[in-house]
Amino acid sequence: MEPQHPRQRAGMGLASKGGCSQRPRIRHPVEWLDRQTFSFHFRNLRFANGRNYTYLCYQVERLKHCSPDSSDWGVFQNWVYPCHAELCFLSWFRAKKLSSYEQYHITWFLSWSPCLSCAEQVAAFLKENRNVRLSIFAARLYYFWKPDYQHGLRLLRHQRAWVRIMSFRDFKYCWENFVYNQGMPFEPWKKLRKNYQFLVAKLHEILGNTMNLLKTNIFRQQFGNQLRVPQPCYRRKTYLCYQLKQLDGFTLDKGCFQNKKQRHAEIRFIDKITSLNLDPNQRYKIICYVTWSPCPACAGELVDFINGRDNLSLQIFASRLYFHWVKVFQRGLQQLQAAQVSVAVMTRSEFEDCWEEFVDNQGMPFESWDKLEQYSESISRRLQRILSPSNWNNLEDSFRDLRLGSPSPSSLRSDSR
């Protein structure tokens, strides 16, 4: 069964494929949604009959020197004239006379994902305004089985728009920031998480997103920073999750790698970034979360990768330190620091970010395990001792030993790597 057209209102003529038939008049947003409107129109049903309006909750951040300078927020809805909420927003936003010297980060929470006509016009706007970044969180996918609408979503991603499905956390955020909730807490509706999983899978199919999210038990087992493996025993392997960002914080790419035979996760990561052929005139930042800190051989490969790439900065957050008591492994970490690669230990903040970005969490918030902060502080103190200048004796000789492979890192690897 097809949903009723969520855009159309009585007496409104629509252009082809659901678009606006004329240039929209500038409309001003409202500040709040009432509780009943939000609960009805943002419910993430697979097939949502009777949802004949589109609501758009937005936040606009103005960035100076990559830091928030000011922000704006509000709600748009389809109006009496044939104008979809996305184009009402663009009309209002253009009227503000954007500065070419500022960066803008726009976040949309939409009850329906954009139709093809809106997607085309939004993509064209992003192409013309390279200083604007757009993140879209949609409660539902609009005619997701039709090729035209799938094409519209791919157009948006091609113009650097970040398109995602609203999770429990996003619905809760909207309830607290855009709904006149009268102090009432957000209460999830039936099948919210089940429908979220369904829509995420469909969006991945449409966008060709091949990144497999980590299972929650795998994340807790492999990224856990306990000193010893909790019962029942299992092997702790190497996983590397990365985010490639522009300096304004916009995410260009992300993924997750695991060690393969004779090819560590770090090397697979290098292969991936190299294949992207990044623009040498743009500056980028890469954040990596790894279960084990790099072995000496991988540390040398990472240094070779980053050397000569002045437009690229690399941050590595490790859950645990690999053979931290062995000198050659310590030298590998020191070699990374000498090459201006930031090496640090994952804290609760990094675990939460990794949980949100790389785990099939079904909208559930991150829950800490026992003594997470205590273990993190202990591992961090150990890393600081390794990276202390007092431990950098004969560093050049040690680096030469790493290049020659003496001692062989493979001879020191355990099953945990």
N, C-alpha and C positions, 0 to 999 in steps of 0.2 A: 504494500500500500504506500503510495506516495504522500508526502506531507503536503498540506495546503501551503500555498505560496506565502512565505513569511514576510514578503515585502509589500504585498498589494493591499491597498485600502480602497474602500468604496469610492467610486467616482474617479479613481486615479488611472490615467493611461500610462503604460510602461513602454519603454523602448525595447528593442530586441534583446533577448537573453536576460531580461530582468533589470535592465539598467534604467537610468534617468532619461526622460525624454527631452529635458531642457536643462540649461545651466541652473544649478540650484541657487536660490537666494540665500544670503548669509543668515544663518540662524544662530541663536545663542543657546548654550547648553543649560540644562537644569542641574541643580546640585545633588539631588537625592532621588532614589527610587523608593517607592513604598514596599513594604515587606511582601505583600501579595503579588505585586508585579514581578519582583525579583524571583520569588519562589516558583511562579508559573512560567515566566518566559526564559529563565536561565536553567530550568531543569534539563539535564543532559540525556533526554530520551533518544533512542535510536531513530524513531519515526515520530515526530512531534506534531500531531494534528492540532489545528486551532491556534498555533503560535503565529499569528499573522503580522506581527511587528518585529522589528529588529532593534535591540537596545545596544548601545555602545558606551561603555564606561572607559574613560581615558585618563591618562596622566601624561603630562609633558614636562620633561626636565630639560632645562637649559644648562649646558655644560661649558665651563671655562677652564682651560688647562686640565681637561679630563676629570674635573670635579664638579658636582652639582652646584649651580649658581642660584637657580630659582625654579619653581615648579608651578604647574597649573593642573586642575582636574575638574571633572564634570561628567555629565551624561547626555548623550544624544539619542534621539529616537526618530524613526521614520515620521515624516511630516505630511500634512494634507497635500502639499504639492509633491509631484513625483520625484522625490529625492531620498535616496537611501542614506542611512545613518553615516556610513563611511564618507560619502561625498558631502554631507552636511558638515562633518568635521573638517574635511579638507578646505571647504569654502571658508569656514570660520578661521581655520589656521592660517590660510593664505592672507586673509585680511589683516593679520598681525604684522605683516611686512617683515619677513624673516631676515635676520642679519647673516651675511655670508661669513662673518668672523666668529660666529658661535656654532656649537654643535648641539643638536637637539635629539633627545631620546624619547620616543613616543611609545606608550604602552596602551594597547587596546584589550579590553575584555568584552567579547561579543557574544550575544545570545545565538547568532548564526554566523558561520564563516562567510566571507564575501562571495557574492555572485561573480560571474565572469566579467561583466561590464565594470563593476566596482574594482575588481582585482586589476583589470587592465589600467584603469585610471589611477589607482593607487601606485601601481608599478611604474607608470609613466612619471608620476610626481616624485617618486624616490629616485628615478633615473636623473631627473632634472635637478634634484636637490641632494647632492652627495653628502651634505652635512647633516642629513636627517636619517635617523635609524628608527625602525619600527619593529616592535614585538607584538604579535597577535596571539591572544589566548581565546579560543573559541569554545563555547559550551557544547555546540553541536556542529556537525558538518552539513552544509547545505547541498542537497542533491549529490552526495559523494559518489554515487554510482554512475554519474553522467560524465563523459569525457570532457565536455566543455568546462565544467566546473572544476574538474581535476586540473585541467590546463591552467585555469586562473590561479589556483593555489601554487602551482609550479612557477608561474610568472612572478608571483610575489617573492618566493624564495630566491629566484634568480636575481632579483633586485635587492637582495640582502635583508629582506623581511624575515623575521624569525616567527614561524607559525607553529603553535602548539595547542594541545587540547587542555581545557581547564581541568585541574585536579581538585581534590578536596581542599587542599591548601589555597588554591586560587579562588574557589567559591567562598571560602571563609574570609579571605582577604577582601573580596568585593562586598560581602555582607557587612564587614566592619568599617569599610571606607566609603561605600557608595549607597548604602541602604539606610533609610531612616528606621533603624531597628528597635528604637525605644529601649535599648539596654538588653534586648533579648539575644542570647547566644545563637550562633548558626547551628541548625539541626540538619544533618544530611538526610536526604530522602532515600527511599528504597531503591536499590540497585545503582546508586551513584558510582560506586567503584567498579562494578561489573560493566556498566555502560562506558565508563572512562576507559577501561581496558580495550573494549571493542573499538571505540573511536580512535584511540591511539594506534591500534593495529591498522585501521583503515588509512589514517593519515600517513603512516609509515609506508604503506603500499603506494599511495598517491605520490609522495615526495621521493620515493626511491631511497628512503633512509635504511641503510643496511646495518646500522650499528645495533648489535644485540645488547639489550640492557642486562645488567647482572641480576641474578636472582638474589633475593634478600638474604637467604642463608649463606650463599657464596660470599656476598659482601662481608657479612659478619665474621665468617670463618677466615677469609683470606686477608681482609684489612684489619682484623682485630690486632691490637697492639699489646696483648698480654705477653708476659715473659715466657710462659709455657703454653703449649696448645691445650685448650680446655678439653675435658672428656666429653664425648668419646674422641679418641685421637684421630687425626687426619693430617695429610701433607699440606703444608703452607707453601703455595706456589707464588710465582711472580705475575701480577697483573699491573698494567699501566693504563691509566685513564688520562686523556689529555683534552684540553680546550685551547683552540687557536683563536685569539681575540685581536681586534684592532685596539688601538690605545684608548678609544672612547668606551671600551667595554663591550662592543658588539661582537658576538660569537660567530666566527666564520665557519668553523668546523670543529667537530669533537668526535672522539671514538675511544675504544678500549681494546687493548691487545693483551694476549697471554703468551708466555713463553712457548715456542715450538722447538722441536728437536733441532739442535745446532743453530737456532736463531732466537736470540733472546727478545723479549718484548721491546726493549729499548731500540734494538736494531730495526725491528718492524715499524716502530714509531718513526724513526729517521727516514726509512723508505717512504712512508706515507707522506710526511711533510715535504720531502724532496719532490714527490710526484705532483704536488699542488702548484709548482712553478710560481711561487709568490712574487708579487710585484716588488722589485728592488727599490722602488721609489716610495713605497708605503712602509710604515713601521708596524710591527706585530709583537704580540706577547703570547707566549705559550706557558700554560700551567699544567704540570704533570703531577698526578697522584700515583704513587707506586707502593706496592705492598712491601717490597724489599728495596733498599738502596742499591744503586748500580754496582755491579762487580767491576774489577779493574779494567777488563777488556771493554765493557760497555761505556765506562767512564771516558776512556780514551776516544771511543767512537763519537760520543756526545761532544767532546771537546773539538774534535775535527769538524763535526757538523756545524757547531756554532761559530768557529773561527772564520773570519771573513764575512760573516753575515751581520754587519753593523746595524741592520734594520730589524733584528730579531733578538728578543730577550727571552731567556728560558728560566723558569722557576720549577724546582723539583721539591715536592713534599713527600717524604717517605713515612710509611707507618712504622717500619722497623729498620734497623741497621743490619746489613748482611756481613757476617764475619767481621764485626767491628773491632775485635781484638787482634786481628792479623794485620801486620804492618802494610802489606801490599794493598789491602783493601782500604786501609786508612789513606794511603797515598792517592788512591783513585778519587776519593772524596775531596782531598786537598787539591788535586789537579782540576776538578770541576770548579772549585771556588776560585782558583787562580785564573781560570778562563772567564770569570764574571758570571758563572752560572750559580744562581741562588739555590742552595741546598738547605732544607729545613725539615723539621719533624711535623707530621700532621697533628693538629690540635682538634678540639671538638668542632671548631669552625670549618676546618677542611673536611672532616668526616661528614658534616652536615651538607656541605656543598657537593661532595662526591655522591652522597645518598640521593640528593635531589636531581643531579644531572645524569647519573650513570646507572642507577638502580631501578628495577621494576618495582617501585615501592607502593604502587596502587594508591597513591595519594596519602599514604601514612607518613607522619612526621618521624624524623630520626630519633631513635631511643638509644641513649648511651648504655654501654655495658659497664660492669663494675670496675671502678678504679681507672677509667679511661684517662682522666686528666692526670692522675698520679703516674701512670705508665708513660704518658706523653712527656711530662716534665723530666722524668728520669732519663728517657731516651734522648731528649733535647740536651740535657747536661752532658751526656756522653758524646754527642755530636760536637758540641762546642769545644770539648777538650781535644777532640780529633782535629778540628779546624783551627785550633789555637796556633798562633805563629811559633810558639815554643816547640811545637811538634813537627815543624817543617824543616828539619835538618836534612841536608843532602837531597833536597827535593828534586833537583835536576837529574841526579843519578837514579832516583827512584822512578822518575818518569821514563827514563831510558830503559829501565828494567821492565816497565809495563809494556813498552813498545816491543821489546824483544821477547816478551812472554815468559819472563823468569821472575818468580816461579809461575808455573802454569795455573791460571785461575781455575781451569777445569778440574785440576787435581784437588782443589779445595772445595769444590761445589758439593753441596749435600742435596738430598732429595727435595729439600724445602725450596730450592731455587729452581 
